């Protein structure tokens, strides 16, 4: 990236930070900054794109603090289909809306960044490196309260993104089952995809 592009990135980041800080609660904004910091560390380790992960991290929760009523209005406006899990808990749709608003409201046209925002709660098969990094960083950022499996997920994140994905997806699915909630089908599909992919890669 040349000096002109770096200056443009810096200006874009500062613009987005100023907008997001007003949009989110203090707690959510602090979480956002920690996700960005974590994502940048993972990008350095795994040779990801620091500029894409930075912008995706800053915007990943841009729709999180909207009221449920506004989330529903935005779903109607943008013709967003709700999964069964989202129908049960409308807050889960903030990731889909966040991806849409990243383009429509914050003028992001990079599809990799948009997808990283859109799938940061569910994951999806065939994720890009940027998507994986944002998904993992959101889960392991240092502000998370300790719970069984988190330390291992953090260790795996520095070694192998796919292994970290598998661990986090498993923890997420088990947590949802324990709460008696509906698992989003795409989360199950993502777990099965990466579990099979990793198993095939490491079968003698």
C-alpha positions as CSV (number, residue, x, y, z in Angstrom):
1,X,0.0,0.0,0.0
2,X,1.5,3.4,-1.0
3,X,1.5,6.5,1.0
4,X,-1.6,7.9,-0.7
5,X,-3.5,4.7,0.1
6,X,-2.3,4.6,3.7
7,X,-3.5,8.2,4.1
8,X,-6.8,7.3,2.6
9,X,-7.1,4.3,5.0
10,X,-6.2,6.4,8.0
11,X,-8.9,9.0,7.0
12,X,-11.5,6.2,6.5
13,X,-10.7,4.6,9.8
14,X,-10.9,7.9,11.7
15,X,-14.2,8.7,10.0
16,X,-15.7,5.3,10.9
17,X,-14.4,5.5,14.4
18,X,-16.1,8.9,14.9
19,X,-19.4,7.6,13.5
20,X,-19.4,4.3,15.4
21,X,-18.4,5.9,18.7
22,X,-21.7,7.9,18.6
23,X,-23.7,4.9,17.5
24,X,-22.6,2.4,20.2
25,X,-22.8,2.3,23.9
26,X,-19.4,2.9,25.7
27,X,-19.2,-0.8,26.5
28,X,-19.9,-1.8,23.0
29,X,-17.4,0.7,21.6
30,X,-14.7,-0.5,23.9
31,X,-15.4,-4.1,22.8
32,X,-15.1,-2.9,19.2
33,X,-11.7,-1.4,19.7
34,X,-10.5,-4.6,21.4
35,X,-11.8,-6.7,18.5
36,X,-9.8,-4.5,16.1
37,X,-6.7,-4.8,18.2
38,X,-7.1,-8.6,18.4
39,X,-7.9,-8.9,14.7
40,X,-4.8,-6.9,13.8
41,X,-2.6,-9.3,15.9
42,X,-4.1,-12.3,14.2
43,X,-3.6,-10.6,10.8
44,X,0.0,-10.2,11.6
45,X,0.5,-13.8,12.7
46,X,-1.5,-15.3,9.8
47,X,-0.5,-12.8,7.0
48,X,-4.0,-11.3,6.7
49,X,-4.9,-7.9,5.3
50,X,-4.6,-5.4,8.2
51,X,-6.6,-2.8,6.5
52,X,-9.5,-5.0,5.7
53,X,-9.6,-6.6,9.2
54,X,-9.3,-3.1,10.8
55,X,-12.3,-1.7,9.0
56,X,-14.4,-4.9,9.4
57,X,-13.7,-4.9,13.1
58,X,-14.6,-1.3,13.6
59,X,-17.9,-1.9,11.8
60,X,-18.7,-5.4,12.9
61,X,-21.3,-4.3,15.6
62,X,-22.5,-1.2,13.8
63,X,-26.2,-2.4,14.1
64,X,-25.8,-4.0,17.5
65,X,-27.3,-1.2,19.6
66,X,-30.4,-0.5,17.5
67,X,-33.6,-1.4,19.3
68,X,-35.3,-4.6,18.3
69,X,-38.1,-2.5,16.7
70,X,-35.5,-0.7,14.5
71,X,-33.8,-4.0,13.6
72,X,-37.2,-5.3,12.4
73,X,-37.9,-2.1,10.4
74,X,-34.4,-2.4,8.7
75,X,-35.1,-6.1,8.0
76,X,-38.3,-5.1,6.2
77,X,-36.5,-2.2,4.4
78,X,-33.7,-4.4,3.1
79,X,-35.8,-7.5,2.6
80,X,-33.6,-9.5,5.1
81,X,-34.8,-13.1,5.6
82,X,-34.8,-14.2,9.2
83,X,-33.6,-17.6,10.2
84,X,-35.5,-19.5,12.9
85,X,-32.8,-18.6,15.4
86,X,-33.2,-14.9,14.5
87,X,-37.0,-15.1,14.8
88,X,-36.5,-16.4,18.3
89,X,-33.9,-13.7,19.1
90,X,-34.0,-10.7,16.8
91,X,-30.7,-9.3,18.1
92,X,-28.9,-12.0,16.2
93,X,-29.8,-10.3,12.9
94,X,-27.4,-7.4,13.8
95,X,-24.6,-9.1,11.9
96,X,-26.6,-9.3,8.6
97,X,-27.9,-5.7,9.0
98,X,-24.3,-4.6,9.9
99,X,-23.0,-6.0,6.6
100,X,-25.8,-4.3,4.6
101,X,-25.3,-0.9,6.5
102,X,-21.5,-1.1,6.0
103,X,-22.2,-0.7,2.3
104,X,-25.4,1.5,2.4
105,X,-24.5,3.8,5.3
106,X,-20.8,3.7,5.7
107,X,-19.8,3.4,2.0
108,X,-17.8,0.2,2.2
109,X,-17.7,-1.6,-1.2
110,X,-15.2,-4.4,-0.4
111,X,-17.2,-7.6,-0.4
112,X,-14.7,-9.3,1.9
113,X,-15.2,-6.7,4.6
114,X,-19.0,-6.8,4.1
115,X,-19.0,-10.6,4.5
116,X,-16.7,-10.4,7.5
117,X,-19.3,-8.2,9.2
118,X,-22.3,-10.1,8.0
119,X,-21.1,-13.5,9.2
120,X,-19.2,-12.6,12.4
121,X,-21.8,-14.3,14.6
122,X,-22.6,-17.4,12.6
123,X,-19.6,-18.1,10.4
124,X,-20.2,-19.7,7.0
125,X,-18.5,-22.4,4.8
126,X,-15.7,-21.1,2.6
127,X,-14.8,-18.1,4.7
128,X,-12.1,-15.7,3.6
129,X,-9.1,-15.1,5.9
130,X,-10.6,-11.7,6.8
131,X,-13.9,-13.4,7.8
132,X,-12.2,-16.0,9.9
133,X,-10.1,-13.4,11.7
134,X,-13.1,-11.2,12.6
135,X,-15.2,-14.2,13.7
136,X,-12.4,-15.4,16.0
137,X,-11.3,-12.0,17.2
138,X,-14.9,-11.2,18.3
139,X,-14.9,-14.3,20.4
140,X,-11.5,-14.2,22.0
141,X,-10.9,-10.5,22.5
142,X,-9.4,-9.8,26.0
143,X,-12.5,-8.2,27.5
144,X,-14.4,-11.5,27.4
145,X,-15.0,-13.1,30.8
146,X,-13.2,-16.3,31.3
147,X,-15.2,-19.5,30.6
148,X,-14.2,-23.1,29.9
149,X,-12.6,-23.4,26.4
150,X,-11.8,-19.7,26.0
151,X,-8.1,-20.1,26.9
152,X,-7.7,-23.0,24.4
153,X,-9.5,-21.0,21.7
154,X,-7.1,-18.1,22.2
155,X,-4.1,-20.5,22.0
156,X,-5.4,-22.1,18.8
157,X,-6.1,-18.7,17.2
158,X,-2.3,-18.0,17.2
159,X,-1.5,-21.4,15.7
160,X,-4.2,-22.3,13.1
161,X,-7.3,-20.3,12.2
162,X,-9.3,-23.3,11.1
163,X,-8.6,-25.1,14.3
164,X,-9.7,-22.0,16.3
165,X,-12.8,-21.8,14.2
166,X,-13.7,-25.4,14.9
167,X,-13.1,-24.9,18.6
168,X,-15.2,-21.7,18.8
169,X,-18.0,-23.2,16.7
170,X,-18.2,-26.2,19.0
171,X,-18.2,-24.0,22.1
172,X,-20.9,-21.8,20.6
173,X,-23.1,-24.8,19.6
174,X,-22.8,-26.4,23.0
175,X,-23.6,-23.1,24.7
176,X,-26.8,-22.7,22.6
177,X,-27.9,-26.3,23.3
178,X,-27.3,-25.8,27.0
179,X,-29.5,-22.8,27.0
180,X,-32.3,-24.6,25.1
181,X,-32.2,-22.2,22.2
182,X,-32.3,-22.8,18.4
183,X,-29.0,-23.2,16.7
184,X,-28.8,-21.2,13.4
185,X,-28.5,-23.8,10.6
186,X,-25.6,-21.9,9.0
187,X,-23.6,-22.3,12.3
188,X,-24.0,-26.0,12.1
189,X,-23.1,-26.1,8.4
190,X,-20.0,-24.0,9.2
191,X,-18.9,-26.4,11.9
192,X,-19.4,-29.5,9.8
193,X,-17.6,-27.9,6.8
194,X,-14.5,-27.0,8.7
195,X,-14.4,-30.1,10.8
196,X,-14.5,-32.3,7.6
197,X,-12.1,-30.0,5.8
198,X,-9.5,-30.2,8.6
199,X,-10.0,-33.9,9.0
200,X,-9.4,-34.5,5.3
201,X,-6.3,-32.3,5.3
202,X,-4.8,-34.3,8.2
203,X,-5.8,-37.9,7.2
204,X,-2.7,-39.9,6.4
